[in-house]
Amino acid sequence: MAGAGVKKGRIHSLRHSFCAFAANRNIPAFKVMKILGHGSLKAVLKYYHVSREELLSSLDGVDFINLLNPKGKEAA
């Protein structure tokens, strides 16, 4: 890792960091699993951390009014 300019840490730590980095750039967990060479999503999901801001922004397109009141039905 010294050749890459990393002075402290282990390669495994970089894999964890990559997983979180990928999650916050909307790379699907299944693709991250394939990139890292894992055989199951369980290992990836352990490190696939999405920031609070990213989680909340994923709800921006949800129309909660229509979700609660489908097809314009009157509230009872």
HELIX and SHEET records of a PDB file:
HELIX    1   1 ALA A    2  ALA A    4  5                                   3    
HELIX    2   2 ILE A   11  ALA A   23  1                                  13    
HELIX    3   3 ALA A   29  LEU A   36  1                                   8    
HELIX    4   4 LEU A   41  LEU A   45  1                                   5    
HELIX    5   5 ARG A   52  SER A   57  1                                   6    
HELIX    6   6 PHE A   64  LEU A   68  1                                   5    
HELIX    7   7 PRO A   70  GLY A   72  5                                   3    
END                                                                             
